[in-house]
């Protein structure tokens, strides 16, 4: 059932609820009589007609003439986003609900109706609607480039202590589980159709019985270490274990964690870079964990700031991986075939990665692997579509130019054997220095000229806005 809360006070109305031109009468009635009672809707719905609807949405309101089928709206919603659909025909809603459920949505309200106008029984017209939440990361039967777990949002009766009460999402958690043998086999057949089925079945069974459970068990352990050792001011920027389910061998088969939901106010590129470097510094030097898979799709921007997720490949600093034959084999394969390692190899071959510290980390379990991807992300912060409208990025801005220079100095230092940036601590300190320089106005003006659109030298440079939280730099 839909969770109804008391009507909002003025302080709760963080986003102005202007009525967009395309919001018809039915949607207006459902919005005013149902949705505005929900804390999550009040907090996240962006109804300003000037807002950019080309990005991912937390709420998508649609009526009969607008896209509302699962395949039409899945990629337009954030993970956890909701479709609100209004129809004059209740039978259409009854038929739509199972189609949504089969394609990665959970029905959270309806099908039902409210009465328009004065709401007088028998006299006021009915407005039929349903609300469905996108709970899967990818649609069922679809395959992503990543060979990964089954990940889904799940509603629980108990409220989770993750600080999301104001969002109305504190009863939703992430369930991550070992995929079924059938799904793993189907993906292997999709990727390697010419390999004999018997061979693929053996591989699939190894993934399901050994590899996936082992890495999920390690992820649970890493998250427990983070919860134990993380400074309190950063605790909400990592997932926290809510529960787990183990098999007879003691391996974790299902893991439930708090949900780090993408959203909130967009960050400047400089703030994104600073928070990312700061959190990586905390992870490496205070908690003692190396992520090893810090791609953009394993980074989130929540209302609490930049966060990291997916610690299945993580290791403890100085952990003796080679002391365990199974771990040594699996991590050896991971270090040879992962996306990060392939990217490092390609850039080193092309000459765009010369830092001795980072090159030495190629195919190794090393902090420099994380520093490498940090350098890539701070200069290309919009590579992940989920974060594209959460980072303000202008490649010609003074902060973008400064961060591009930093990226170059990290990856291709003047003296490759003596790189000035070896750790996340080093990178963070330089980002803070850049921030101070931009605030002081001592950064050089950026003048952009192209054959098509010359820019006059009188165009003033933009400076970074004031930073938010204080940066804590811990000595290793």
N, C-alpha and C positions, 0 to 999 in steps of 0.2 A: 504493500500500500504506500501511497505517497505520504511523505512526512510533512505535516503542516506545522508551521510555527506561528507565533504571534505576529501581527503586522509589524513592519519595521519602523524603527524610529528614524529621524532624519540623519543621525550619525551612521546608521547602517547602510544608507543609500549611497554607496561609494561611487556607483556609476550612474549618471543621469539616465532615467528611463524615458527618453523621448520616443514618441511613436514614429517608427520609420514609415515612409510612404507606402510600402508594400504590405503592411500589416493590415489584413482585412478584419471585418467585424468579428468573425469567429475567433481568430487568433487574439484579438484585443480582449474579448470576453474571457478566454481561457487564461491569458496573461494576468488580467486584473483579479480574477476570482480564484485562481488556483496557483499560478506560478509565483505571484508576488508574496504568497504565504511561505515560500520556501527560501531558507537562508542562502542556499547555494545559488539559486537563480538571482536573488537580489544582489549577491556579491559579484557574480561573474558575467551576467548577461550584458552585452554591449549593444544597446539599441540605438545608439547615435547614428543617424543616417549618413554622417560623414565618415564613419569608421570604415576601415579597409576590410571588405568581406572576401578578399582574395586569399587571406590566410586561413589557418585552421580556427574553428569556432568551438566554444564551450557549450553553446546552445544554438540550435538551428530550428527556427520556427517556420513551419510550412503548412500550406493548405493544399487543396486538391490540385490546383493548377501548377504547383511548384514541386521540384524534385523531392521525393520522400521515400523511394524504394531503397532497400539496403545498399545495393551497388552504387546508387547515386549519391548517397550521403556519407558512406563509411569514410572515404578519404577526405571529406570536408570537415570532419569533426576531430578534435583532439581525442587522445585516449581518455576515456571517462566523460567525454562530451555527450550531450543529450539531444535527441530529436524530439521535437514537440509537433505532433501532426494533428490537424483539425480537419474533419470531414463532415459533410451533411448526411452521409450514409453510414450508419453504425455497422452495417455488414462489411463495408470496406475495411474498417478498423479491425474487426474480428479476423478477417482474412490476412491483413497485413501483419498482425502480431506474431504469428508463427514464422513468417518469412524473415522478420527481423531477428527473432530468437535463433533461427538457423544460420544466420550470417553475422554472428558476433555481437548481438545486442541483448540486453536484459530489459524486459518490460518493468518499469518501476512505478507506473501509474496508469490505470485504465486497462482496457478500453472503458471509458465512462463518459459522463456528460455533465455539463453545468448549464443553467438557464441564463439567457441573456436578459437585458433590460432590468426590470425590477426583480427578476427571479421568482415570479409568481407561478406556483404550480398550475399546470394545465394551460396557462395563458402565455407565459414567456417562452420563446423558442429555445429548443435544446441545441447546444453546441457540443458535438461529439469529438472526443480527443483521446490520444494516448501519448505517453512519454516513455521513451526507450533510451537506455544508456549504452554507449559503446564500451563493451567490457573486454574485447579481445584486441590485441595489438595488430594482428593480421587476420583477415577473414578465414573461416574454416575452408579447408581444401586448397588454400593458397600457400605458396612457399616463398619465403624471403631469401635473401642472399645468405643469411646467417643460419647455421645449423644449431638450433637452440631449443629451449624448453617450451612447454605449453604455458603461456602466461596469460592470466585473466584476472580482472577485478571481481571481487566477491563481497557481497554485503553480509555483515555480521550483526547480530543483535547487540553485542556489547560494544560500547563506545571505546575507541582506541586512543591511548594517551599520546597522540602525535601532534597536538596543538592545532588541529584543523576544524575545531568545533565551529568557529566563525564562518567556515566555508560550507557547513552542512554536509561535509564528506567524512566525518570522523567515524562512520560505521562501515566504510569501504576499505578493504585491504587488498593487497596483491597476492594472488595464489600462483606459485611457480612450481611446476611439477614435471617429473620425467615423462616425456611423450610416450604414447603407446607404440608397441612394436609395429603395428600397421602403418602408423603415420611416418615413422622413421623409414620403413621399407619403401613406402610410397615416394618419399623425398629422394631416397637413393636411386630408385628407378627413374624418377624424373630427371635427375642429374646425370645418370649413367645408364641410359636405356639399352646399351649393347652388352652390358655385363650380365653374365648368367644369374638367374634369380637365386639359385642356391648360394652363390657367393655373396650376393647382396643380403640375403637373409642372415648369414653368419655375421656380417658386419653390423646389421641392424640390431641383432641380439646382443652383440658386444656393447654397442652404444647404450641400449636400454638396461642391460643387466650390470654393466660395470662403469662405463665412462660417465654417463649423465649422473647416476647416483653419487659417484665419487666427487665430482665437481660441485654438485648441489650440497653435499655434506660439508665440503670445504667452505662454500659460501656462507652457510649457516654459522660455521665456526668463526669466519672472518667478521661477520656482522656482530657476533657476540663480543669479540675482541674490541671492535670499534665502540660498541655501547659501553664497554667497561673502561676503556682508556681515553676516549675522546673528550676533550674539554667541553664543558656543558654548553658553551655558547655556540658550538658547532654541531651538537648532537642531532638536531633536526635536519641537517643537510646530508644525512646518510639514512638509508632504510634501517628500521629496527625490527628484529624478529618478533612476530606475534605468536607463532606456533609452528610446529613441524610434525611430520608423520614419517616414521622409520620402518624399514622392512626387517625381516628376521636377522639379517646380517649387520644391522645397525646403521645402514646407509639411509640418508634422508631421501624420501621419494616425493614428498610434498613439503613446500616451505611457504609460510604466510608471513608477509612483512607489511609494514606501514607503506602507504602510497605517497610517494613524492610527486605531486601533481604539477605539471607544467602550467604556468600562468603567472599572474601578477603584473606589476608594472614593468615595462621594458627597461633593460639596462643599457647604458652606453657601452660601446665596445671596450672602453678603458675599464669600466667597472666590471664587466664580464671577465676581462683578462685578470684584473686584480683579485677578484673573488676566486677564480679558478686556480690561480697560482697559490693563493693563500690556503685554500682547502687542500691542495696537493701537498703543500709544505706541512700542514697539520697531519695529513695521512702518513707521509713518509717519516717525519721527524718527531712527532709526538705520539702517534699511535703505533708506528712501526710496521706499516703495510705498504706493499707495492701493488698497484692495481693491475698493470700489464695489459689491459684492454680498454684504455681510456679514449675510446672513440667518441665522436659527438653524440651518437645515439645512446651512450652510457652516461651522458651528462644531462642534467635537467636544470631548469630555472623556475624555482617555486617562489612563493611570496616571501620565503625566508632567504632567498638568494640561490646561488649556484650550488647544485648538489651532484653527487656521484652515485651511480647505481651499478648493479651487476658485478658482483665480486667473485664470480665463479672461478676466474682465472687468477685471482689474487694470491699473493704469498706473503709470509712474514719476512721482514728484513732479516737477513742472515739465516733464513730457514734452509736446512740441508735437504733440498729436493732430491739430490742424487743418493741420499741414504736409503731411499725407498725405491725399489726397482720399478714398481708400477708407476709411481709419480714421475720418476726420471724419464721413463719412456713417453708418458703422456705429455709432459711439459716439453720434452725434446721435440716431439711432433708439433706441439702448439707453437713453439718458438721458430719452427721452420715454415709453418704454413699460415699463420695468422695474418690478418689484413695489415696490421701494423708492421709486422716483420717484412712482408712483401713490399710495403711502401718504403720502408727504410732501405731495403736492398735496391729498389728502383732508383731512389734519389741518390744513393751513394754511387751507383753506377753512372748516373747522369752528371755527377759532380756537384749537385745541389745540396749534398750533405757531406761535409768535410770534417766536422768536429770529431776529434779523436775520441773524446769521452763517449759520444753517442754512437759512433761507428763501432767502438769496442763492445757496445751493448747489443749489437746485432746478434740475434739468435741466443741471447743470454737473458737470464732472470736478473734484471738490473733496474734501479730507479731511473736510469737515463732513458729507458723505454718510455716511461711516463712523461719525462721532461721533453722528449722528442715530440710526442703528440700534443703536449701543452703548447709548444712553440707553433705548431701547425694551427691549432684552434684559435689562438689569440689573434692571428692575422686573417683567419678565414672563419669567422664566428657564425656564419649563416649556412654552413654546409648541411646542417640537419634541418629539414623542413619544419620539424616540431618547434624549433627555436628561432625560426627565421623572423617572426614578428615580435620576438622577445629580446632581440639585441638590435640596437640602433647602429646601423653600419653604413658608413659613407667612405668609400675607399680613398677619397680625396681629402678627407678631413685631417686636421693636424694630428689627432690621436691615432688615426689609421696609419698615417705616414710614420709616426714614431714607433708604433707596434710592428709595422712591416720591417723597419730598420732593426728592431729587437729580434724579430724572427730570423732575419738574415745573420745577425751577430751570434745567435744561438747555434744555428745550423751550419753557417759558413764563416766562422770567425777569421779574423786577420791572420792569426797564428793557430792553425788547426791543432797543434800539439799543446797549446796553452790557452784553451778556450776560457773566456771570462765567465761563462754561465755553465755551471756544472750541475746545479741542484735547483729544486723548486724555490728554495730560500733565495738563491741568487737572482732568479727570474722575478720573484716578488719584490725584492729590494729595488730592482731596476724599474719595475712598473710604478712603484711608489715615487721614485725619482722623476719619472716621466710625468706623473700626475702633478707633482709640485711645479715642474717646469712649465706645464701648460697653464696652471693656475696663475703663475707669475707672469705669464705672457712672454716668456723668453724663448719659446719654441719658434723656429723660423716660419714665416708666412708661407702658406702653400698656394702657389699660383699655377693653375692648370691651363694649358694651352693645347689645342688640337687643331688640325687643319680645318675641321668642320666648324668648330665653335670656339673661337679665341676668347679667353677670359681676361679681362683687363686687370692689371696689377693692383688696382685699387680695391679689389674684392677683399673684405676683411676675413681673417681666419677665424674659425670658430674654436672656442675653448671648451674643455671638458667641464661639466657641471660639478658642484661640490660632491665629494665622496660621502657615502652613507656611514657605514660602521667604521670604527677604528680598526686598523690592521694590527694584528698581534704577530710578531715575528719571534719565534722560539729558537733559541740556540740549540744546535744539534748536540 
